[in-house]
Amino acid sequence: MNRLGNMRPCTGCCQMIGAAAALLSIKGIQVIFNSPRWCAVIGERELMNAVKDYQERLFCSEARQKDILYGIEESLSASIVEAIANRMPKLLAILTSCSMSLIGDDILGICKKNKVDCPVLSIEAGGLTGSFMHGYQQAMLELLKQTNLKKTTQKNNKVNLLGICTCMPHWRGDLEEIKRILLLAGYDIGVSLGSDGLELADIKRLPEAALNVVLIPELGHEIASYLEMELGQKYLLLTWPYGFNNTLQWLQHIGEAIDRPPQLEELKNEISLAEKDIFDECFLLKHNFLDYSLQRIIMTTPYSIADSLRQAIENSGYDIISAQEYYIKTDESEIIDEKRNYHIWNENISIDKLKADNYQLLLGTERERIGLGDLDRTIYLNFSMPSSKIKSKNIFFAGIRGWQNFMYMFKEQLNTLEYIKYQNQ
């Protein structure tokens, strides 16, 4: 019975939602889900958790059984008229779901009939044929191809940031921190592709940078490869840096790639002050909770983020966050480093019960937190898909200030759970 869960991609974040997330991050683009209403409702729910305003630029053809038999023209035309009624978008994207992909309708022809005067992207985005990440990259690539980027003189000190997605729960704060440390290190920042509110004109500035830094390879590797092929831009797969050492190494890799070493003195001073405070807090926790042990860390993020987090934890030197086991939620398409000795986990795999006085750290979603149980012994940080419409740019975990946030929130939750345990004795 559990295997049925693997046949229900439409209950989560599928390829169509990934494509929509990529395109809606650009101002002036409107998106039509060429799909049944059910698919659109799920997609809108997930995207509204990321950016509520996206609902104003989302439409649906509301395909019915007759459309599968006789073609989608009538239903799609109605949604096109609605999408362009008030103002012609700068670009109209039509994302076709699994069921409607079987028909083979002439989407561009239907748009022409309805006098759509703006550029149109028609993308096959069925959830059964690809993941959220595949949909994101596919949509961005189609957009870049239509933008027709031209080579220009590259600025040696400028870097673009790729692989950003508004459906990552704290992307905005992470991005602000990354920009802050890049500027302090002496680098200029070009285009942050995937961040909310970009203009189509901004994308045309991509060729100005000497280097593309891919913050989530699963969302940006193919895009960076395309830009290298078309524009001759170098790229680095450098996942969001977590932890102090990782952040400094991250900057050094950028410096080596463009032959401009980073300026690190101010950042090292900042780290030195932060490390003293964290060391004191960790020592106090270890002293107060002698029976405490972190049995496992469960990460349900893209693999690149999970591994960056693991390196930060293992290199931190803080016993309080050292785990006996690491679990990762993944699919077969992701490459796992066997040397890292991860246990594979998903909702269909049972995990051993926690031992007495042991805790687990979940870096994932609220949905998975509830599914795992042991809420009174689970320290939880949202790392995959927003769990709330309430946003705070102060909640983020990348870079120097982000690692301070990570350790602070870990400490606060551990204190609370230990207090609850004490009260229940």
N, C-alpha and C positions, 0 to 999 in steps of 0.2 A: 504494500500500500504506500509506503514512504516514497517509492520510486516515482509515483505520480507527480511529486513535487518538481522533479526534473523536467516535466513536460508542461510546465506552466510559466514560461518566461514572461508572459504578459502581466503577471501579478507583481513584477518587480520593475527594474529599470532596464528596458530593452534598447535595442539599436535605434528605434524611432525617437525615444526620449533623449538619447545621447546626441542624435543629429539636431534635434530641436534646441537642446541646451547650447550647442555650439553656435547655431545661427541666431538665436534670440539674444545672445550677448552683444550682437551688433545692432546699433540703433537703425531704425528705419526698415528692418527686415520683418516681414510678417510671414507666419508659418501656417499652412493648412495641413492638418492630419487627414490624409485621404484614407479613411478607416471607419470602422463601426464606432458608434458613440462610446462603447465600453473602453476601447483603447485610448481614445482621447481623454476620457475622464481620468484614467490612471495617469496618463502623461501629464495632464494639467495639474493634478494633485502633487506630483513629485516636483514639477517645475515651479509651482507656486510656493512650495516650501523653500525653494532656493531664492527666487526673486518674485515677489507677489505681482509686480507690474507685468510679468510675462503673459498673464491671462488676457491682457488687452490686445495682444498681437497674435493670439492663438485662435484658430478656427478649425472646423471639422466638416468633412463632407457627409458625415453620418450615414455611411454606406449601409444598405439593407440587403436582404436576400435577393431582391429583384436586380440590384445593381451588379451582384456577382454573376447573374445569368445574362443580363442584357447590356452591361456596361455602366460606367459611373458618370457619364457626361451630364445628365440632368442634375444629379445630386451635387457633383463637384462644381458645376456652373453656379448653383445657388450659393455655395460657400465662397466662390471667387467674387461674386457680386457683393456679398457681405464684406469681404476683406478689403475691397477697393472702394466701398461706398462713400466713405467720408474723405479719404485721401489716398491717392495712389502711393503704395509703398515704394521705397527705393529699390527693393528686391522682394519678390514673392517666391517663397520656397514651398513646394508641395512634396510631402513625405508620405510615401505609399506603404501601407501596412502589409502584413503577410497575405491575408485573404485577397486583397485587391491587386496584389502583384501577380496573381494567377490570371488576370483578365487581359492585361496587355493594352490598356486604353492609351490613346494618343494624348498624353497630358498636355504637352506643349500646344498641340492643335486645339484642344479645348480652351486653353488660355487665350489663344489667338482669336478664337470665335467670340470670346467675351471681352475683347478689346483691352487686354492687359498690356499696357504700354511700357511697363518697367521690365528689367531683366527677370527671368524666371529660372529657378533651379528645380528640376524634377529628380527626386532621389528615391530609389527603392530602399526602404528602411524597415523591412519586416523583422520582428523580434525573433522569429524562428531561424533567421539566417545570420544573425550577428548580435554581438553584445553592445551594451551602452558605449563602451570605449571605441569599438569599431565604428559605430554610428557617428560618434563625435568626430573622429578623424576623417571619415568619409565625407561628411558634410563640410568640414573645414577645407579639405583638399578641393572639393568641387567649387567652393567659393573662391579659393585662391586661383584656380585655373580660369575662372570667369573674370577675375579681377585683372588678369593679364599683366602681371608684375614685370617691370623693366629693370635691367641691371643699371646700377648707378655707382658713383664713387662711395666706397665704404669708409665710415669713420672708425678709425682703429680702436677708439676707446669706448665704442657704443655696443651694447648687447641687447638683443630682443629676448623676451621671456615667452616660451611656448608651453603648451600642456597645462594651461590654467583652465579651470572649469567652475562655474558658479554653483554646480551641484556638489562640490566639496564643501563641507559645513563651515569652514573658517578660512576660505580662500582669501577673503578681503584683508583680514588682519595679517595673514601669512604674507600676502603680496606686499603690503605696506612695509612689513619688517624686512623683506628681501630687498626692496628698493632702498630702504634706509641704509642697510649695511653695504649695498653696492655703491651708493653715493659716498659713504664714509671711506670706502676702500679706494675711491678715486675713479669710478667708472660712470659713464653716462648710460641712461636707460632709454631704449627705443620703444618698440611696440610690445605691449603685454597682451598677446593674442589669447582671447577667451575670457578676458576680464570684462565685466559688465559695462556697457555704455560706450564701447568703441564706435567710431564712425567708419563707414566704408572707406572714406578718404584716408583714415589712419592706417588701414591695411596697406595702402600704397607706399607707406614709409618703411615697410619691412626691409627692403633692399639696402637701406642706409647703414645697417649695423654690420659689424665685422664678425659677429658671433651670435648664434642662436643657442640659448640655454634652455633645455627641455626639463621642466620641473616635475612632470609626471610622464615618463617615457611611454606608458600605455596610452596616453592621450596625445602625444606629440612627436613620437619617433618618426612616423611616416611623413608627417608634415615637415619636419626638419630635413629628412632625406630628399623630399621634393624640392625644398628651397635650395639645398646644396646643389642638386642637379640643374635647376633652372637659373640660379643666381650666383653659384659658386660660393655660397656662404658656408663657413665651417659651423659645426654644431657639437655640443656636448650634452650627453645624457646625465644631468646632475639633478637628482631628485631633491625636493625641498630638504634643506639641511636641518636636522634636529640635533640638539646638543651643541655644546661649545666647541669641542674639538672638530666635529663634523663641519660646523659653520666656517671655521678658519680654513680647513682643507678645501671646502667648496670654493671659497674665494681664490685660493691658491691655484686650483685647477683652471679657473677662468683666466687668471694672470698668465699661466703657462700657455694657454691656447692662443692668446692675442699678444704674447710677448710684452706684457705690461704688469709687473708684479703688483699685488694689492698693497695699499697702505693700511697696515694693521695695528699700529700703535694705539690709537684711540679705542679700537674694538677690544684689544687685549686688556687694556685698563678696565674697560667695562666688564669683561668676563671675570677678571681677578676679583673685583668687588662682589659680583654675584656669587661666585664660587664659595667665598667665605660664609655668606649667609646661608647658602644651601647646605654646606657641610655642617654648620651648627645645628640646623633644623633636623637633618638626617641623624646626627649623633643623638639628639634629644629623643627622636622617635624610637631609635633602636634601644635606648636606655629605658624608655617608658614601657615599651611593648616587647618584653623579653621573649614571649612565646610566638611572636609574629613571624610568619614565613610566607613569601610570595610563591605559591606552587606553580603557577603558569601565567603566561601572557597570551591572550587570544587576540589576533589582529585580523580584521575583516576588511582591510583596505586593499587597494592595488598593491601587488607584490613589491614594487619599487619603494613605496612609502613604508610598508611593513619592514623591509630590510633596512631602510634608513633609520627607522625608529629603533630597531634591534641594535644596530651599531651604536647609536647614541646611548642606549641603556647600558650596553656592555662596556662601553668606553668611559662611562661617567665616573666609575669608581665608587658609586653609592650602593652599599649593600642593601639598602632599604628597597631598591627597585630591581635587584638581581633576581631572576626567575629560574626555577628548575627546568621548566619546559616552555617551548614556544609553539603555539598553534597558529595556522594561517588558513584563512578561507580562500580557496582559489579554484580555478577550473583548469582543465587539461591543457588549454592554450598557453598558459603562463609557464615560464621556465623557472623552476625552483633550483636554487643552488644547493646541491645535495650536501655540501660541506657544512651548511648552516643547520642541518638536522631539524627541520621543521616537521611538526605533525600536521597532517592535512585535516581540515575540519569543514563540515557544512551541516545544515539543519538535519540531514539524514544520518549523521554519525554521532553516536553517543560518546560523551566524554566522562571519564571516571569521576566519581564524586570527590569533592575536596576532602582532604584529610583534616583532622581536628586542628583548630587554630590556624589553618592555612587560608590564604586569600587568592583570588585571581584578579588580573587586570584585563579588562576588555577594552580594546581600542576599535570601536565599530559603531553600530547603530543601536538605537533604543529598542528596536524590534528584536534584535539578537540578544540584547540584555535580558529582556523578559523571557525569551525562549530558553536561555541557558539556565535560568533560575538562580538559586543561591544569592539572592539580592543582598542579603545581609553580610555577604562576604565577597562581594564583587565591587571592585573599584572601576569606575566607568568613565571614559572620555569619548565624546562623539567624534569619530574620525571618518565616517563614510555616509554620505547623504545627510542633509540637514534634518534634524529631529524636531525642529520647531520653526515657526515663522518669526519668532523673536530673534533678532540679530544683534550682535555686539562685536564691534571691530576690535574690542579689547580681549576677546577670547580667540587665541591662536597659539600655535605651538612651534612654528618654524623659527629658525634664527636664534639670536641671543635672548631677546625678551620673551620669545615664544617658549624657550626651554625653562625660563623662570616661571612662566605660567604653568607649564606642565608639572613641574615639581611642586608648585604651590597647591594646585588642584589635587594632585595625588596626596599630598600631606593632609589637606583638609578633609578629604573623603576617608582616609585611613583613621584620622582622629575621630570622626563621626561614627564609623563602624565599630571601632574599639569601645567607644562610649556606650553604644547600643548593646554590645556584647556584655559589658560590665553591668549595665542596668538589668539585663535579663538573667543574670546569674543568681 
